[in-house]
Amino acid sequence: MMSPELGRREKGLNLSCIICDFDTYAKSVPEALDESGLPDLLQGVEKVLVKPNLVNASPFPVTTRPECCAAVVDFVRSCSNASIVIAEGCGEPSMETTDIFRSLGYEEIALQLDVELVDLNYAPLRRLADPECAVFPDIFLPEMAFTHFIISVPVLKAHSLAGITCSLKSMMGFAPPQYYSGSHGIWRKAVFHENMHQSIKDLNKYRTPDFTLVDASVGLADYHLGGAACNPPVCRLVAGADALAVDRECAALLGLDWKTIDHLA
């Protein structure tokens, strides 16, 4: 099987992103995914991992709506025979990802679509090393991060430590709590909080999403766990194969200059 990374490079596809108006998930998600070239990227792919942003059990716009992920799954099935899982590893210290799946309606969606739900916090791991990474010269990540084509489906949010949380920061869901919480704080990925921007850069040097669809239909303007929603709502979807380009566009939608956000600059 051709790896997702190799397939993307060999096809020479445009790695920019597109921004489209949001109407409904059923209408707008397929339009965004088709226009941004996802069907071509999925050619030859056998396994797809759809990753929402489920940091805790708070409903949308703090977390990704299950209806958005369902629309992604339906679209992938319309143009690919790949097997599909929905996977996430929550950061909430008092809940398991399975609890959050249940609370937010992902179990119902998974049953309807016949899709497996995977808790990345307990998935089998692979150890990798890169001495050029300042924070993580070695790292543990789920094995399935390297066997699956990753479609990240975050929501548009400002972040108190990272400036913005979209595609790149959402990859923290892959970090196993047994190595990245502990004495660094109560959050299950608390190690990342000590040097957030460099941690995000290091993590994405090991593995970055193959494709991203950002639900920017509303947007959180101040804080990633609540606070004021964008007023008026942003009413956009942002999609593309270049996670950095996607996140830079999302920063602009929040009125932020990506050049002032270290992990984007």
C-alpha positions, 0 to 999 in steps of 0.5 A, a space after each residue: 500500500 502506498 503511504 499517505 505521505 508518498 501518495 500525496 507527494 507523487 501526485 504533485 497535487 496542489 497543497 493549498 486550501 479553499 474557503 467556502 460558504 457554509 449552509 448545511 453539513 450535508 450540502 457544504 461538506 461534500 462541496 468543500 471536499 470535492 473542490 479541494 481535491 480530496 477524491 484525488 488524494 484518496 486514490 490508492 488509500 486503504 485506511 482513513 482516520 477521521 479525527 474530530 476535535 473532542 478536547 472534552 464533553 462540551 458541545 459545539 462550537 467547543 468540539 466538532 459536531 458528529 454531523 460534520 464527521 458523518 458528512 466527511 465519512 459519507 463523502 469518503 465512501 462516495 469516492 473511495 473503498 477505504 475502511 474508515 474509523 473515527 478516532 480521538 484522544 481527549 485531554 479532559 482529565 476526568 473523562 475517557 474519550 469513550 465517555 465523550 463519544 457517548 455524551 456528544 452523540 458519536 456512538 449514535 453516528 457510528 452505529 448509523 454509519 457502521 464506523 468504528 470509534 477508536 480512543 487514541 489515548 490507548 491505541 498501540 504505539 510506535 516510538 520515533 526519534 528526531 534529534 532536531 526536535 527541541 521538545 520531543 527528540 523522541 516521541 510515542 504516537 499511535 501506530 495507526 497514525 502511520 497506517 491511516 490517511 488522516 483527515 482532521 476535522 477541527 473547529 475554528 477556535 482561538 486558544 489561550 496558549 497557542 493563539 489558535 487551535 485548528 489542524 496542527 494543534 489538534 494533532 495533540 489528540 494523538 499523544 498518549 497520556 501515559 507519556 504526556 501528562 503526569 507531573 506536568 499538570 492535570 490535563 492528559 496532554 499537559 507536557 505540551 503546555 510548557 512550550 506550546 508552540 515548539 511542541 506543536 511544531 515538533 509533533 507535526 514534524 513527526 506526523 501532520 494531517 493528510 487533509 483538513 476540514 475546519 468547521 468555521 461555521 461559528 467560531 470561538 473568538 476568545 477561548 478554546 473551552 468557551 467564551 464568546 462565539 464569533 459575532 456574526 458567525 463566520 459561516 465558512 468551511 476551510 479545506 485542504 491538504 496543507 495543514 499549515 495553509 489551512 491554519 493560516 487562513 483560519 487565523 485570518 478568519 478570527 482576525 489574527 495575524 498568523 505571522 504573530 503566532 509562532 507555530 504558524 510563522 
